[in-house]
Structures are given as C-alpha cells and as structure tokens.
Amino acid sequence: MSIGYGNSKNSIKLPMKFSPDLAYLLGALIGDGCVQGPIKRGKGGRYWRISFSGEMPFLRREIYPLFLRLFGHQPRFTKKKNRERSWHMNIDSVIIYRFFNRVLGVPYGEKKNLSRTLRRLSIPRRYFKYFLAGLMDTDGHVSNYVNLTQKDKLFLSKIMYESRNILGIDFKGPHVNKKVLGVTVAWCLTIHSKSGIKDFISIVPLRYKQGPVAQLG
C-alpha cells in the first residue's frame, strides 16, 4: 500500500508499510548512499537529494528498479569524478528526502555514528535479513570468505549482535581492516568457515551476485 503526492504526471508515491524492498534499500543507502540537503543552487534556492554511489550494473539492475517500484520516481545518473567505473544515482525530491529523513530516521549529511542510526531505523526483525543484504551488496563481499567493512566499529558490533540474535549468523570481529599512519580507519566483520559461508548465503537474500558469489549461491 502507498500514498501518492503531486499531479498525475509527476506523482510520487510513498510506502505505507515496511517491506523487504524498503529494508534492502535502507541497507544499500547506509552502505553506499547519502541523504543530502538542503543544498544551495547556483542560481538561488535549495534542493534536497538522496544519492547512491556504485558501479552502473548494480545501480541500474538493483537500486533503480526499487525506486520506480516503491516511489514511482525515476532517478538520474551522473558520472563520478576521477572514478572510471563509479556513478552517482540521484533522487532530487524533497518528498522522498523527508520520507527517508523524518519517517525512516536516516540522518542527513556525512554518515557518522551509524550505531545510533541503526537504532533509529527500528527495522522490524523479520526484515533485518533484507537490510543486511542491502548493506552487504554495497559494503561487503562474498567469495572464499564473507567480509563486511565499515568505518564505525560500534555499528559493526551492533550488526554482529543483531545478525547472531535474529538470524543465527556468526560473524567474527570487528577486526582492523585498514590503518593510515598507524590509525585504524576501517573495521570489518568476517566469516571464514565453509559451513558459515553457506549458511550466510542461504539466509541473507543477496541480490547482486557475481563471480564466486554466484557459484557459492
């Protein structure tokens, strides 16, 4: 069920209840997206934006159809500067912006204190696996092991706890993933056992499978 806004030609609909698609979209947004705004226009005024970053096949195949289906809105793509294979998918809509920010609880601006954001999202337990799938498809990978990387150690600790408590998935970590000048700038959760990897793939509905992931799945 959804509710529409605007005229019939440019109508935007908003989901009226949580769903697997919305949970997945939230996970992807936390992984490689951002709620931006208000942004000043060059000729005056302001605009509001939801933005996703990633490779075109993933954005076009997975994220783009979700926005059409959930919001009836057609995002636009721009090439990411200095990144050969990376693109932005932008949704310039104050209505959708406010839905993510005020209704779903995603803060705007630079992503900080994601553990607090996770608490604010209040994702129903039965949809957590879809949220985790969106997060993994953007900030993780599955090959001969499972890896989920983030800058926020506490956020990963929360993900590890919820994954174990809700899904029975046993991540290890958080481990140090990257250091710069001796300072840890990224952390990761991992699964290395073959049985753990198979359980993860059978439980978490990843949507962007390629290479070894597709073979394991």
N, C-alpha and C positions, 0 to 999 in steps of 0.2 A: 504494500500500500504506500502511496506517495501523495504529496500535495503540490500543486503547480503554482508558479508565480510568473507574472509578465503576460504579454499578449500571446495569442496562439502561435505566431510565427517565431517568437523568441522566448517561448515559455521555458522556465527552469522548474524541474520538479525536485522535491526533497524527500528522501526516505522517511517514513513514519515509524519504522521499527528496525532494529538491528538485524543483520543478515550476514551470511558467510562472505558475500561480495564486499560489504561495507567493512567487515573486520579485516579482510585481506587488504583492502585499500588503505586502511589505517596503518597496518603493519608496514606496507610499502612506503607510506608517507613518512613514518618515523625513520625508516631506513634511508631513503634517498630523496626525500621531499622536504618541502618547507612551506609554512604559512607566512606569506609576506604582506606587509602593509601596516598603515597606509603608505603608499609610495607616491612621491611627488611627480607630477607630469612636467615635461619640459615647457609646455605652454600654459601651465597653471592647472590647479586642481589636483586630485589624488585618485589613485586606483588601488584595488585590493587583488591579491593573486594567491593561488595555490600553484606550486611548482614542483615537478618531479624531474630528476636527472637520471640519465642512464643511456644504454645503447638503444638505438631505434627499434630493433626487433622486439625487445622486451616492452618498451613503451607502447609501440603500435599494437602488439599482439595481446598484451595483458591489461595495461592501465587504461589505454584509450577506450576500449570497449566497455570497461566498467563505468567510466564517467558518462558515456552515452546511455547505458542501461539504467544507472542509478539517478542521474540528474538531467538526462535529456539535453546535455550540453556538449558541444564539440570543442575539445581543446585544440590549441595550435602548437606547432613545433618550431623551435629555433635552435640553430647550431650552437653548441657550447664552445666558447673561445678557447683556442690553444689545446683542444681535445679532439683528436681525429675522429673517434668513434662515439663521442658522447653528445647527447642532445638534452635540451630542456623541453618539457611538455608543460605548457602554461594554461591555467584556467583563470581568466580575468573576470571574475564575477563576485560582487560584494555579497550576494545572497549565499553562494556556496562558501565563500570565505567565512561568513558569520556562522554558517552551519558547522563547519569544522572547528572554528574557534570557540563559539559560545555554547553550542549544543553538545559537541563531542569532546570539547575541552582541550584541543590541541593549541598550545600557546603560539603566538606569532613571533617572528624574528628568529635569531640564531637559536638552534636547539641546545638547551642547557638543562641540567637536572632532569634527565629523562625518567628517572625513577619516580619523580613527582608527577610527571606527565602520565606515566603508566597508571598511577593510582587514580588520576582524574578521569581517565578514559572509561573506567568502570565497564570493561568488556565482559559480557556475560560468559560464564565459564564454558558453556557449550560452544562458544565461538572463538575461544582462545587459540585453538589449533589453526584457524584460518588467519588470525592476526600473526601468529608465529610464521606461517607460510609466507605472508607478505614481507615480513621482516627478513626472513632467510633468503627470499628471492632477490632482495636488494643488498643486504649487508652480510650475506653468508654464502657458503657454497658446500656442495656435497660431491666428493669424488671418492678417494680411498679413505676419507675421513670427513666428519661434519665439522664445520667451523662457522662461528658467528662472531663478528668483530664490531666493536663499538668503542668510543672514547670514554664512555661513562661506565666505570666499574660497578657502581651500585645498581645501575639499570640492568646490567648483565646478571648481577646476583639475583635481582628480582625475577628476571626471565628464567633463570635456572630454577629458582624455587617454584614458580608457577608451572613450569614445564614438568617438573617432578611431581608436584602436588595434584595437578589437573590431568596430565597426560601420561604420567609414569615414565617420562623421558629423562634419562640420567646424564645430563651434561656434566663435564668436568671443568673446573675453573672457578672464577675467572683467572686466566693466565696472562702474563705480559705478552703482548703481540708485537709492539714496536716501541723503541726508545729513540729519543732525539737528544743528543748531548747528555746522556745519562738519565733523562727524564722520561718516564713512561707516558706515551701519548695515545696508546690504544691497547685495549684488552680483548680477550677472546674466550669463548666457550667452545669446547670440543667434545667430539665423540669419536673414539678410535676403534673400538671393538666391532667386528663384523656383525655380530648379533645386534649391537646397539644401533649401527647404521641402518640395518634392515628394519628394525623396529621404528626408527625415526621416519624412514621413507613411507612405511605402511600407515603411520599415524598422521603425519603432517602433510596436508594436501598441497605440495609444491606445484606451481603452475608453469614455471619457466624452467623446464628440464632440458639440458643439452649435454652432449658428451657422456662422460662417465655416470652422471646423474641419471640420464635416461636409461642407461644399461642396468644400473642398480635398481631402478624403479620398476 
